[in-house]
Each structure stands twice: as structure tokens, then as C-alpha cells.
């Protein structure tokens, strides 16, 4: 697009310029690339594609200075590149900006060569609008910068592992901070060097991600440079990077969370133990002190009744009513005492305590309960047994109060290292969403209490319910030992 001094072409025939002009037009008039010819710095020929790219008509372009279309900041660059190309010192296209007829800047790519046009030295230019490509490149550049900034500044460790060598090939600074290694040290390490797990366990998860297109999400223990261990939650999946398959891993340090979780579990367990001790003490006081007082009162009123003559019927009747009331109070005290802490839970274990409680529920409420216990040949840690009993008790009480169930199925099974308690009813069920949103507060508090109890011993509680489809509660606890003899 410049009037650079053309390189002469003495061998070119100039005997029939009209035929040459006609042939040129036939060849380039329909070209999808903008083509122009410049002589003495002005346009002599422009094809339709060039007109379309610049927004000018042929009449407006012919005779117009070629450099007038170029943005002023780019003119020196265009002139220098064109001269080098005309001299044969440059072969690659050069890029610059032009302003179209509407005043809008556009990016173009151009090549020029020397020709003879109408018997005079001229410059032939090939011109292509690359604005869309430039915009895409700029968007990609900005996206890459944003991505790089996000990765570099992320508090989470992000790294790529080669699928074949299992070595780190890319990483961000967060991994260096978390593990204490330098960038160079980490790039020479394999996953076996910093994961504190068995090699076969690492290989299993690695192959699962690669061969089955799986996604791993779990806690992995990492080994720091100083030898200490750190718990990290890792998310990993297979991707393609630079034409090869790699695993992209994102790891977050959860050691503080784990520590806080353990402290919270310990405090919850302590509170539950204190509450259970208070329950036990209150149950014992009710049974022993109040129970003994009621027994003494019963004997006293009985003696009074025997001392009243037969003819004093009204007085004897009132005494007998008092005896009956004392018996009812005694039964109530005994039931409260057993609700607080049944003695057989401490003496015989969770299974006999559950069986006793079920017998009492069946007698008082008429509900059908199918209870099965498997694998309980030994006693377990008192905290475990108390949690199982309280979940069982709270679940059964909720069923009686809210579910309108006619039948309940309860299974309590032990198979090392798991104890699983499942309670299923055929009642009206409830909307779990309403519990999470706090619309059923009483039942929600009961479920929350059960979750906290189960979590205090490292277990999990799952509650599933649907309207008119009943409710299933499943508690799962891990047992470290085989228990103790009953």
C-alpha cells in the first residue's frame, strides 16, 4: 500500500498492454483477497474485495494516496516493511491498521511485489482483513492472562501430572508453599514422592481416572519437604495438555479444618458424656431416692388403710384411691428413670436395652415393631452403645409422635469394622427440604441431635423420607476394635 521504488522487470513483454490488462482483470477481479496496484504513491487499480474491505468505491480509491488509508502511527512501519519485501529482504506478510470509509480501524495483513503495469513500474499488493482474527487473539491473550493470574494467585495448589511418567510437569506457587519444595524440585518429583499412601492405592486411583474417565475427589495425605504430613482435599481428572494426556489436580489444605473438626467432635463428645452422666445420676436419684420414698409412702398408706374400721367406707375408699395414685406415680417415675438411662444399657448392653424399650412401646402404643440384631456377641465401647441407643430411642419416639406408622422395621448389625443401625417406618413421611429450611423445628432439632451424637464418635447419619412414603434412618459407625466380652 506504499509507493516504494519498484524493482524493474526488464524481461516482461510490453508489446500488448491491452491484452495484459484484460488478463489481469480476469484473474483478479473475482479474487477473495483484496488486490490493488499503486503507481507514484496512488491507487491505479483496486478489485471489488479491496473496495469491500476499505468501504470505498472504485471511483473514490483510484487516484487516492495509498498511505492515506493507513493509521498515522503505523505508516513508517508499513513503509519500511514494504521496502524490505520489494527488495526481497522479507517474505512474510506484515500487519498494520487502516481506517475504512466509516472511520473504523481495521487490522489487515499485506504482501507487496514489484510489477510493470501499463508499461510502468508499479507495486502489486495483496490485502486481507484480519480484524476478526486479531480480536480473537486479543480475547485469547486476555483470557490466558486472566487464567494465569487466577492460577498463579490461587490459594489452592494446582498442578499437572504426566500420565506416563507420573511426574509433575506444571504447578503453581501454592503447591510450593504448601509442600515447601522449590519449583525445580517439584518438577523432578513423581506422585509417589509426595503422597503418603501405598503405591498400589495411588496406582488404583490414577488408572481409574485415566482409563475410565473418572473424577477423583477425596482426602489425600501429602508429605512436606520437612517430613511433616498435611491433609489435602484433592480433585483430579484427565485432560489433554500440549497433545498428551495428563491429570489435572487441584488440592486444598484442610488440616486446619480437620483439626477444628476434631476439636468440635471432642467438645461435642464431652458435652454428650456430661449430659449422659447427668441423665444417669438423675435416673438413679429418681429410682433410688424418690422410688424409696414412694415405696415408704405406699406402706404407710397401706397401714393406714388396714387401721380404718370396715364401717368407715368413705375413709377406706379415699385411702385406696391414694394407694392407686402412689402406684401410678411410682410407674411414672420408673418410666422416666428408664427413659433417662435404662440400667440394662450399662449392665447388659445396647441390644437388651433396645428390646426392653420396644416391648414397652408395643404395650403402650400398639405399634408393630420388627427388631433384628446380628453380630452382637460382644460389648462395645460405652460411648458407641449410648449413641446407638439414643439414635434408636429418638427415632422410635419421632415415629410415635409424628409418623402415624403402623409398622417399624429395625435392624442393628455388626460386621467388622462397621455397626449399622437402620430404622424404617411406613408412616406419612416428611419433606426433607422443609426440615433444612427450619419449617419443622421439633423434628429438625431431633435429627440435628442425632447427627451430632453420631458425628461425635466418627459416624454418619443418613435420613431419607418422602411424603406418604415413610422414613428411613441409617446410622453407620466405625469400630476400631472387636469389642469386649459381655
C-alpha positions, 0 to 999 in steps of 0.5 A: 500500500506504499509507493516504494521504488519498484524493482524493474522487470526488464524481461516482461513483454510490453508489446500488448498492454491491452491484452495484459490488462484484460488478463489481469482483470480476469484473474483478479477481479473475482479474487477473495483477497483484496488486490490493488496496484499503486503507481507514484504513491496512488491507487491505479487499480483496486478489485471489488474485495479491496473496495469491500474491505476499505468501504470505498468505491472504485471511483473514490480509491483510484487516484487516492494516496495509498498511505492515506488509508493507513493509521498515522502511527503505523505508516513508517512501519508499513513503509519500511516493511514494504521496502524490505519485501520489494527488495526481497529482504522479507517474505512474510506478510506484515500487519498494520491498521487502516481506517475504512470509509466509516472511520473504523480501524481495521487490522489487515495483513499485506504482501507487496511485489514489484510489477510493470503495469501499463508499461510502468513500474508499479507495486502489486499488493495483496490485502486481507482483513484480519480484524476478526482474527486479531480480536480473537487473539486479543480475547485469547491473550486476555483470557490466558492472562486472566487464567494465569493470574487466577492460577498463579494467585490461587490459594489452592495448589494446582498442578499437572501430572504426566500420565506416563511418567507420573511426574509433575510437569506444571504447578503453581506457587501454592503447591510450593508453599504448601509442600515447601519444595522449590519449583525445580524440585517439584518438577523432578518429583513423581506422585509417589514422592509426595503422597503418603499412601501405598503405591498400589492405592495411588496406582488404583486411583490414577488408572481409574481416572485415566482409563475410565474417565473418572473424577477423583475427589477425596482426602489425600495425605501429602508429605512436606519437604520437612517430613511433616504430613498435611491433609489435602482435599484433592480433585483430579481428572484427565485432560489433554495438555500440549497433545498428551494426556495428563491429570489435572489436580487441584488440592486444598489444605484442610488440616486446619479444618480437620483439626477444628473438626476434631476439636468440635467432635471432642467438645461435642463428645464431652458435652454428650458424656456430661449430659449422659452422666447427668441423665444417669445420676438423675435416673438413679436419684429418681429410682433410688431416692424418690422410688424409696420414698414412694415405696415408704409412702405406699406402706404407710398408706397401706397401714393406714388403710388396714387401721380404718374400721370396715364401717368407715367406707368413705375413709377406706375408699379415699385411702385406696384411691391414694394407694392407686395414685402412689402406684401410678406415680411410682410407674411414672417415675420408673418410666422416666428413670428408664427413659433417662438411662435404662440400667440394662444399657450399662449392665447388659448392653445396647441390644437388651436395652433396645428390646426392653424399650420396644416391648414397652412401646408395643404395650403402650402404643400398639405399634408393630415393631420388627427388631433384628440384631446380628453380630452382637456377641460382644460389648462395645465401647460405652460411648458407641452403645449410648449413641446407638441407643439414643439414635434408636430411642429418638427415632422410635419416639419421632415415629410415635409422635409424628409418623402415624406408622403402623409398622417399624422395621429395625435392624442393628448389625455388626460386621467388622469394622462397621455397626449399622443401625437402620430404622424404617417406618411406613408412616406419612413421611416428611419433606426433607427440604422443609426440615433444612429450611427450619419449617419443622423445628421439633423434628429438625432439632431431633435429627440435628441431635442425632447427627451430632451424637453420631458425628461425635464418635466418627459416624454418619447419619443418613435420613431419607423420607418422602411424603406418604412414603415413610422414613428411613434412618441409617446410622453407620459407625466405625469400630476400631476394635472387636469389642469386649466380652459381655 
